[in-house]
């Protein structure tokens, strides 16, 4: 029952995190499923050192990065990882343009800023949790988040004010 409660509490957020890295919901679900399978197999000696939440998010992050690394090394990084969406109304087109600009801006951030931004904003983790997941100080998380927000303001400011 405890394992099921753990799965129900974290699976959706972990899938969202993995999907932010791999941009493929089915691959993201597989990453999370593999993690929970590993936890089940090692349930008798599983004891995360820095808290369960930090362990889960860190493990999913690492597994997603491994998937991306493996895909890049086999020259299949672009195959099936991005699916375009069709929109018809003007408002939806503008929203789509803004979404692409935000995603491109986030993708263009330095790697650590992007990771911090994704974990804080997309996953709604605390600064302490992000620091634990990434193995950095909470103050360093603040610095990276400040940089990420400055990059977003600089890139999106003219578009939103114009």
Secondary structure as GFF3:
##gff-version 3
##sequence-region A 1 162
A	DSSP	alpha_helix	2	22	.	.	.	ID=ss1
A	DSSP	alpha_helix	25	41	.	.	.	ID=ss2
A	DSSP	alpha_helix	52	73	.	.	.	ID=ss3
A	DSSP	alpha_helix	90	107	.	.	.	ID=ss4
A	DSSP	alpha_helix	111	117	.	.	.	ID=ss5
A	DSSP	pi_helix	118	122	.	.	.	ID=ss6
A	DSSP	alpha_helix	127	134	.	.	.	ID=ss7
A	DSSP	alpha_helix	138	161	.	.	.	ID=ss8
###
